Amino acid sequence: MTSISDIRAKLLSKELSVEEVVNAALQNAKAKESYGAFLELYDDTKEQAEYAQKLLDEKGEEAPALCGIPIAVKDNMLVKGHVATSASKILDGYVAPYDATVIAKLKEQGAVLVGRTNMDEFAMGSSTEHSAYQKTLNPIDDTRVPGGSSGGSAAAVGLDIVPVALGSDTGGSIRQPASFCGIVGLKPTYGAVSRYGLMAMGSSLDQIGPLTTNVEDAKIVFDAIKGLDPKDSTSQSGKEVETSKKMKIGVPRDLMKEGVDEDVLNHFEASLEKLKEQGHEVVDVKFETAKYGIPVYYIVMPAEASTNLARYDGVRFGPRVEGKDFNESFSKTRTEGFGEEVRRRILLGTYVLSSGYIDAYYNSAERAREVMRAELREIFEKVDVLATPSTATPAFKFGEKSDPLAMYAQDIFTVPANLTGNPGISVPMGEVDRDGVKLPVGIQFVAPHFGEERLFTIGSDVTGEEYTK
């Protein structure tokens, strides 16, 4: 796959112009349109390319690392003057009046935004089957899902249309599709990247991050978009955690006793052996509260989602379905505007926040979440990173997880990092055979808050990249 450094070298040597790079990406996207990675290709790429070329010509080697690089954007991030729908009919035709902070940063650095990618509606899903507009196909096997909810972004990178795409991760929505598509996906520390201009699902869980072809590119994009933002009250800056070249890796094996495919576990163990050969130490750890991750997550997330989605009422945003009075208009608009999975989670969230149930469910989940945070802090006093498979299985076939509970169980390894705010990365660790097709699987590492550098270091050791800070 094409990397940022590959493109940058050709731009600086004048072998290619920014316009040629961008046009190649657009032509590639059109040629692979049947995969459904994009909902729209932007019509202002020529102007963006001209700005990037001017910046490159003026600054040369001193130009920002992303200058002239084509980037795809998940459809829940605002790009001024462009439609943003979060893949929902309730926002059909909505045009963003301002740029999300991450978008403003990318534009300033001369990155070229080529289009918006498909996703599960309002980021609610693990397969990109829940988009209101189309489904996205896995780049390796088009009978299988690309993962979700950032499936369109993962597919755009996996198909080698763009070297970078932005996704959002609420319970694994960057790391899981990265694993399914054989690429790298980073969920940064909560608050390290501004959420301003991101359509919220779970406000205490959502985090924007990159999907890339390699670890070095994930580092480049993270450095470009991170930082304190006065427009986002959840934004924070913290001291970077100390990183050594040889680390102690904790493995919570109790979490992998059931439900993980044998060949996925075999690749996981082989990856650990490879890391041991490189001088890292691998130890077993107890992460007792991780088993409660799924039930806690599926109380907290729907509660926050139902609150965040209350604003979509047919008055302030999107199309409106008229009824005989406001209440009927409100009901009809939301019934027709939201898909089945979104309605399911709104109902669940409203229930757990209702009088008489909030203590039994939501408040209990928040207490459990704090216990999980405390346990992780203790674990990271003993080890540098945690390691698990990114997913229990490779990409599954369309319709295979029609039972919502089976779909929710996909997040078992990824949700703890969202509940605790820790950074996590998924990198490819090998391929498994399914129906004669070699499907990629990923290994996940989780680090202490602001420990992204540890993730880049250990991730590059798995992939065999030459990585220096």
C-alpha positions as CSV (number, residue, x, y, z in Angstrom):
1,M,0.0,0.0,0.0
2,T,1.1,3.6,-0.6
3,S,2.4,5.5,2.4
4,I,2.7,9.2,3.3
5,S,6.4,9.0,3.0
6,D,6.2,7.4,-0.5
7,I,3.9,10.2,-1.8
8,R,5.9,13.0,-0.1
9,A,9.2,11.8,-1.6
10,K,7.6,12.0,-5.1
11,L,6.1,15.4,-4.4
12,L,9.4,16.9,-3.1
13,S,11.4,15.4,-6.1
14,K,8.8,16.9,-8.5
15,E,8.2,13.4,-9.9
16,L,4.5,14.1,-9.2
17,S,2.5,17.2,-8.6
18,V,-0.1,17.5,-5.9
19,E,-2.8,17.7,-8.5
20,E,-1.6,14.4,-10.1
21,V,-1.6,12.7,-6.7
22,V,-5.1,13.8,-5.9
23,N,-6.5,13.0,-9.4
24,A,-5.0,9.5,-9.1
25,A,-6.8,9.1,-5.8
26,L,-10.1,10.3,-7.2
27,Q,-9.8,8.1,-10.3
28,N,-9.0,5.1,-8.1
29,A,-12.0,5.9,-5.9
30,K,-14.3,6.0,-9.0
31,A,-12.8,2.8,-10.3
32,K,-13.6,1.0,-7.0
33,E,-16.9,2.7,-6.5
34,S,-18.6,-0.7,-6.2
35,Y,-17.0,-1.2,-2.8
36,G,-19.0,1.7,-1.4
37,A,-16.2,3.2,0.6
38,F,-17.3,6.8,-0.2
39,L,-20.6,8.6,0.1
40,E,-19.3,11.6,-1.8
41,L,-16.1,12.8,-3.5
42,Y,-15.6,16.5,-2.9
43,D,-15.7,18.9,-5.8
44,D,-13.1,21.4,-4.5
45,T,-10.1,19.2,-4.6
46,K,-8.5,21.2,-7.3
47,E,-8.5,24.4,-5.2
48,Q,-7.1,22.4,-2.2
49,A,-4.4,20.9,-4.4
50,E,-3.4,24.3,-5.6
51,Y,-3.0,25.6,-2.1
52,A,-0.9,22.5,-1.1
53,Q,1.3,22.9,-4.2
54,K,2.0,26.5,-3.4
55,L,2.9,25.5,0.2
56,L,5.2,22.8,-1.0
57,D,6.9,25.1,-3.6
58,E,7.5,27.8,-0.9
59,K,8.7,25.6,1.9
60,G,10.0,22.4,0.3
61,E,11.3,20.0,3.0
62,E,10.0,22.4,5.6
63,A,6.4,21.9,4.4
64,P,4.1,20.0,6.9
65,A,4.3,16.3,6.6
66,L,0.7,16.0,5.3
67,C,1.0,18.7,2.7
68,G,-0.4,17.4,-0.6
69,I,-1.5,14.1,0.9
70,P,-5.1,12.9,0.0
71,I,-7.2,12.1,3.0
72,A,-10.7,10.7,3.4
73,V,-13.0,11.8,6.2
74,K,-15.7,9.8,8.0
75,D,-19.1,11.3,7.4
76,N,-19.6,12.4,11.1
77,M,-17.0,15.1,10.9
78,L,-17.9,18.6,9.7
79,V,-16.2,20.0,6.6
80,K,-17.3,23.5,6.0
81,G,-19.5,23.9,2.9
82,H,-19.9,20.1,2.4
83,V,-22.7,17.7,3.3
84,A,-22.3,15.8,6.5
85,T,-25.0,13.2,7.4
86,S,-23.4,10.7,9.8
87,A,-24.9,8.2,7.2
88,S,-28.4,9.0,8.4
89,K,-31.5,10.1,6.5
90,I,-32.4,12.5,9.4
91,L,-29.5,14.7,8.2
92,D,-30.0,14.2,4.5
93,G,-28.6,17.3,2.7
94,Y,-27.2,19.0,5.9
95,V,-24.3,21.3,5.0
96,A,-21.7,21.9,7.6
97,P,-21.4,25.6,8.5
98,Y,-17.9,25.3,10.0
99,D,-14.9,23.0,10.1
100,A,-14.2,20.5,12.8
101,T,-11.0,21.3,14.6
102,V,-9.2,18.3,13.1
103,I,-10.4,19.4,9.7
104,A,-9.1,22.9,10.2
105,K,-5.7,21.6,11.3
106,L,-5.5,19.3,8.2
107,K,-6.4,22.2,5.8
108,E,-3.9,24.5,7.4
109,Q,-1.2,21.9,6.8
110,G,-2.1,21.5,3.1
111,A,-3.7,18.1,3.3
112,V,-6.3,17.5,0.6
113,L,-9.7,16.2,1.7
114,V,-11.0,14.1,-1.1
115,G,-14.4,13.0,0.2
116,R,-16.6,11.6,3.0
117,T,-16.7,7.9,3.8
118,N,-19.5,5.6,4.6
119,M,-20.2,4.5,8.2
120,D,-22.8,2.9,10.4
121,E,-25.5,5.4,11.0
122,F,-24.4,7.8,13.8
123,A,-21.5,5.4,14.4
124,M,-23.9,2.7,15.8
125,G,-22.6,-0.6,14.5
126,S,-19.6,-2.8,13.9
127,S,-20.0,-3.7,10.3
128,T,-21.1,-0.6,8.2
129,E,-24.3,-2.6,7.4
130,H,-26.3,0.1,9.2
131,S,-25.7,3.0,6.9
132,A,-28.9,4.6,5.6
133,Y,-27.3,4.9,2.1
134,Q,-25.3,1.9,1.1
135,K,-23.1,-0.9,2.5
136,T,-19.4,-1.0,2.2
137,L,-17.5,-4.1,1.1
138,N,-14.4,-5.6,2.7
139,P,-11.4,-4.8,0.4
140,I,-10.1,-8.4,0.7
141,D,-13.3,-10.3,0.3
142,D,-16.4,-8.5,-1.0
143,T,-18.7,-11.0,0.7
144,R,-17.6,-9.8,4.1
145,V,-18.0,-6.6,6.1
146,P,-15.2,-4.1,6.5
147,G,-16.0,-3.6,10.1
148,G,-17.5,-0.5,11.7
149,S,-18.5,2.0,12.4
150,S,-15.5,3.5,10.4
151,G,-15.8,0.8,7.7
152,G,-15.8,3.3,4.8
153,S,-12.6,4.9,6.0
154,A,-10.9,1.6,6.6
155,A,-12.0,0.3,3.2
156,A,-10.7,3.5,1.5
157,V,-7.2,2.9,3.0
158,G,-7.4,-0.9,2.5
159,L,-8.3,-0.4,-1.2
160,D,-5.2,1.9,-1.5
161,I,-7.4,4.8,-2.6
162,V,-5.9,7.1,0.1
163,P,-3.0,6.5,2.5
164,V,-4.9,8.1,5.4
165,A,-8.5,8.3,6.5
166,L,-10.0,9.8,9.6
167,G,-12.3,7.6,11.7
168,S,-14.0,7.9,15.1
169,D,-13.8,5.3,17.9
170,T,-16.5,5.0,20.5
171,G,-16.1,1.3,21.4
172,G,-13.6,0.0,18.8
173,S,-14.8,1.7,15.6
174,I,-11.3,2.4,14.4
175,R,-9.4,-0.6,15.7
176,Q,-11.9,-3.3,14.7
177,P,-12.2,-2.2,11.0
178,A,-8.5,-1.7,10.9
179,S,-8.1,-5.4,11.9
180,F,-10.7,-6.6,9.4
181,C,-9.1,-4.6,6.5
182,G,-5.4,-5.4,7.3
183,I,-4.3,-1.8,8.2
184,V,-3.3,0.3,11.2
185,G,-5.9,2.0,13.4
186,L,-5.2,4.3,16.4
187,K,-7.6,5.4,19.1
188,P,-5.8,8.2,20.9
189,T,-6.1,9.0,24.6
190,Y,-9.6,10.5,25.3
191,G,-9.3,14.3,24.9
192,A,-5.9,14.2,23.2
193,V,-7.6,15.0,19.9
194,S,-10.4,17.6,19.8
195,R,-14.0,16.4,19.3
196,Y,-15.2,19.8,18.2
197,G,-17.1,19.3,15.0
198,L,-17.6,15.6,15.5
199,M,-21.2,14.5,15.6
200,A,-21.4,13.1,19.1
201,M,-22.7,9.6,19.9
202,G,-21.2,8.9,23.3
203,S,-19.6,12.1,24.5
204,S,-17.4,10.5,27.1
205,L,-16.3,7.7,24.7
206,D,-15.9,9.2,21.2
207,Q,-12.4,9.9,20.0
208,I,-11.2,10.8,16.5
209,G,-8.1,8.9,15.2
210,P,-6.4,7.8,12.0
211,L,-6.6,4.7,9.8
212,T,-3.3,4.3,7.9
213,T,-1.2,1.8,6.0
214,N,1.6,1.7,8.6
215,V,2.5,2.7,12.1
216,E,4.7,5.7,11.1
217,D,1.8,7.2,9.2
218,A,-0.5,6.9,12.3
219,K,2.2,8.8,14.3
220,I,2.4,11.5,11.6
221,V,-1.4,12.0,11.5
222,F,-1.7,11.9,15.3
223,D,0.9,14.6,15.7
224,A,-0.9,16.7,13.1
225,I,-4.4,16.6,14.8
226,K,-3.6,16.3,18.5
227,G,-3.6,19.2,20.9
228,L,-5.6,21.2,23.4
229,D,-8.6,23.0,21.9
230,P,-10.5,25.7,23.8
231,K,-13.6,24.9,21.7
232,D,-13.8,21.4,23.3
233,S,-14.3,21.2,27.0
234,T,-13.2,17.5,27.0
235,S,-9.9,18.4,25.2
236,Q,-6.8,17.9,27.4
237,S,-3.1,17.9,27.1
238,G,-1.0,15.6,29.2
239,K,2.7,14.8,29.7
240,E,3.8,12.1,27.2
241,V,4.5,8.8,29.0
242,E,8.1,7.7,29.1
243,T,8.8,5.0,26.5
244,S,11.7,2.5,26.3
245,K,12.6,0.4,23.4
246,K,12.1,-2.8,25.4
247,M,8.8,-3.1,27.2
248,K,6.9,-5.4,29.6
249,I,3.8,-6.5,27.9
250,G,0.8,-7.6,30.0
251,V,-1.5,-10.3,28.5
252,P,-5.0,-10.8,30.2
253,R,-5.4,-14.4,29.1
254,D,-8.6,-14.9,31.1
255,L,-10.3,-12.6,28.6
256,M,-9.5,-15.0,25.8
257,K,-10.7,-18.2,27.2
258,E,-13.9,-18.3,25.1
259,G,-15.1,-17.0,21.8
260,V,-11.7,-16.4,20.1
261,D,-11.0,-18.4,16.9
262,E,-8.1,-20.8,17.4
263,D,-6.1,-19.5,14.4
264,V,-6.5,-15.9,15.6
265,L,-5.0,-17.0,19.0
266,N,-2.2,-18.8,17.2
267,H,-1.2,-15.6,15.4
268,F,-1.5,-13.7,18.7
269,E,0.9,-16.1,20.4
270,A,3.3,-16.0,17.5
271,S,3.3,-12.2,17.6
272,L,4.1,-12.3,21.3
273,E,7.0,-14.8,20.6
274,K,8.3,-12.4,18.0
275,L,8.2,-9.5,20.5
276,K,10.0,-11.7,23.1
277,E,12.8,-12.4,20.5
278,Q,13.2,-8.7,20.1
279,G,13.8,-8.3,23.8
280,H,10.4,-7.4,25.2
281,E,9.1,-9.3,28.2
282,V,5.6,-10.9,28.2
283,V,3.8,-11.6,31.4
284,D,0.3,-12.7,32.3
285,V,-1.9,-10.2,34.1
286,K,-5.3,-10.2,35.7
287,F,-7.8,-7.6,34.2
288,E,-10.8,-8.7,36.2
289,T,-13.2,-5.8,35.3
290,A,-12.6,-6.2,31.5
291,K,-15.3,-9.0,31.4
292,Y,-17.8,-6.3,32.4
293,G,-16.8,-4.1,29.5
294,I,-19.6,-5.1,27.2
295,P,-22.5,-4.7,29.7
296,V,-21.1,-1.5,31.1
297,Y,-20.5,-0.1,27.6
298,Y,-24.0,-1.0,26.3
299,I,-25.5,1.0,29.2
300,V,-23.3,4.1,29.1
301,M,-23.2,4.4,25.3
302,P,-26.9,4.2,24.6
303,A,-27.6,6.6,27.5
304,E,-25.3,9.2,26.1
305,A,-26.4,8.5,22.5
306,S,-30.1,9.0,23.4
307,T,-29.3,12.3,24.9
308,N,-27.1,13.5,22.1
309,L,-29.6,12.4,19.4
310,A,-32.5,14.3,21.1
311,R,-31.5,17.4,19.1
312,Y,-32.6,15.7,15.8
313,D,-36.2,16.7,15.9
314,G,-37.0,17.9,12.4
315,V,-36.9,21.5,13.6
316,R,-33.2,22.3,13.9
317,F,-31.6,19.8,11.5
318,G,-32.4,17.9,8.4
319,P,-35.8,17.0,6.7
320,R,-39.1,17.2,8.6
321,V,-42.1,14.9,8.3
322,E,-45.3,16.9,9.0
323,G,-47.9,15.7,11.4
324,K,-51.1,17.2,12.8
325,D,-49.2,18.8,15.7
326,F,-45.6,19.1,17.0
327,N,-45.6,15.8,18.9
328,E,-46.7,13.8,15.8
329,S,-44.3,15.7,13.6
330,F,-41.5,14.9,16.1
331,S,-42.4,11.2,16.2
332,K,-42.8,10.8,12.5
333,T,-39.5,12.6,11.7
334,R,-37.5,10.5,14.1
335,T,-39.3,7.2,13.1
336,E,-38.6,7.8,9.4
337,G,-35.2,9.6,9.8
338,F,-33.5,7.0,12.1
339,G,-32.7,3.5,11.2
340,E,-33.6,0.4,13.2
341,E,-30.3,0.1,15.1
342,V,-30.3,3.8,16.1
343,R,-33.9,3.6,17.3
344,R,-33.0,0.5,19.3
345,R,-30.2,2.3,21.1
346,I,-32.2,5.4,21.7
347,L,-34.9,3.4,23.4
348,L,-32.4,1.5,25.5
349,G,-30.6,4.7,26.5
350,T,-33.9,6.4,27.4
351,Y,-34.9,3.4,29.5
352,V,-31.6,3.3,31.5
353,L,-31.9,7.0,32.2
354,S,-35.5,7.0,33.2
355,S,-36.7,7.6,36.8
356,G,-36.6,4.5,38.8
357,Y,-33.9,2.8,36.6
358,I,-31.1,5.3,36.4
359,D,-29.6,4.2,39.7
360,A,-29.9,0.5,38.9
361,Y,-28.4,0.8,35.5
362,Y,-26.6,4.0,34.4
363,N,-25.2,5.0,37.8
364,S,-24.1,1.4,38.5
365,A,-22.4,1.3,35.1
366,E,-20.5,4.5,35.9
367,R,-19.4,3.1,39.2
368,A,-18.2,0.0,37.5
369,R,-16.4,2.1,35.0
370,E,-14.4,3.9,37.7
371,V,-13.4,0.6,39.2
372,M,-12.2,-0.5,35.7
373,R,-10.1,2.8,35.5
374,A,-8.6,2.1,38.9
375,E,-7.7,-1.5,38.0
376,L,-6.0,-0.4,34.7
377,R,-4.0,2.2,36.6
378,E,-2.7,-0.5,38.9
379,I,-1.9,-2.8,35.9
380,F,0.1,-0.1,34.3
381,E,2.2,0.3,37.4
382,K,3.5,-3.3,36.6
383,V,3.5,-3.4,32.8
384,D,4.1,-0.9,30.0
385,V,1.3,-2.0,27.6
386,L,-1.5,-4.5,27.4
387,A,-1.9,-6.9,24.5
388,T,-4.9,-8.7,23.1
389,P,-6.2,-9.7,19.7
390,S,-8.0,-6.7,18.2
391,T,-11.0,-8.9,17.4
392,A,-12.0,-12.5,18.2
393,T,-12.5,-13.4,14.6
394,P,-11.6,-12.1,11.1
395,A,-14.1,-10.2,9.1
396,F,-17.5,-11.9,9.1
397,K,-20.0,-12.3,6.2
398,F,-22.8,-9.9,5.6
399,G,-25.8,-10.8,7.7
400,E,-23.9,-13.3,9.8
401,K,-24.3,-11.2,12.9
402,S,-28.0,-10.3,12.5
403,D,-28.6,-10.9,16.2
404,P,-27.8,-7.5,17.8
405,L,-26.2,-9.3,20.9
406,A,-23.9,-11.2,18.7
407,M,-22.8,-8.0,17.0
408,Y,-22.3,-6.2,20.3
409,A,-20.0,-9.1,21.5
410,Q,-17.6,-8.2,18.7
411,D,-16.3,-5.3,20.9
412,I,-15.1,-7.4,23.8
413,F,-11.4,-6.5,23.4
414,T,-11.8,-2.9,22.3
415,V,-14.5,-1.3,24.6
416,P,-12.4,-1.2,27.8
417,A,-10.0,1.4,26.4
418,N,-13.0,3.7,25.5
419,L,-14.6,3.3,29.0
420,T,-11.3,4.2,30.6
421,G,-10.0,6.8,28.1
422,N,-6.8,4.9,27.4
423,P,-5.1,4.9,23.9
424,G,-5.2,1.8,21.8
425,I,-3.8,0.7,18.5
426,S,-4.5,-2.2,16.1
427,V,-1.8,-3.4,13.8
428,P,-1.8,-6.4,11.4
429,M,-0.4,-9.7,12.9
430,G,-1.1,-12.1,10.1
431,E,-3.8,-13.8,8.0
432,V,-6.2,-16.7,8.6
433,D,-7.9,-18.8,6.0
434,R,-11.7,-18.7,5.5
435,D,-13.4,-20.3,2.5
436,G,-10.1,-20.2,0.7
437,V,-9.5,-16.5,1.3
438,K,-6.6,-15.2,3.4
439,L,-8.2,-12.7,5.8
440,P,-6.2,-10.3,7.9
441,V,-6.3,-10.2,11.7
442,G,-4.9,-7.6,14.1
443,I,-3.2,-7.4,17.5
444,Q,-4.2,-4.6,19.9
445,F,-2.0,-2.8,22.3
446,V,-3.4,-0.5,25.0
447,A,-1.2,2.0,26.9
448,P,-1.5,4.4,29.9
449,H,-3.1,7.8,29.2
450,F,-0.8,9.8,26.8
451,G,1.2,6.7,26.1
452,E,0.7,6.8,22.3
453,E,4.5,6.7,21.8
454,R,4.6,3.3,23.5
455,L,1.9,2.1,21.0
456,F,3.9,3.3,18.0
457,T,7.1,1.7,19.3
458,I,5.6,-1.7,20.1
459,G,3.3,-1.7,17.0
460,S,6.2,-1.1,14.7
461,D,8.1,-4.0,16.3
462,V,5.2,-6.3,15.3
463,T,5.0,-5.1,11.8
464,G,8.7,-4.9,11.3
465,E,8.8,-1.3,10.5
466,E,11.9,0.9,11.0
467,Y,10.4,3.4,13.5
468,T,12.2,6.2,15.3
469,K,10.5,8.8,17.4
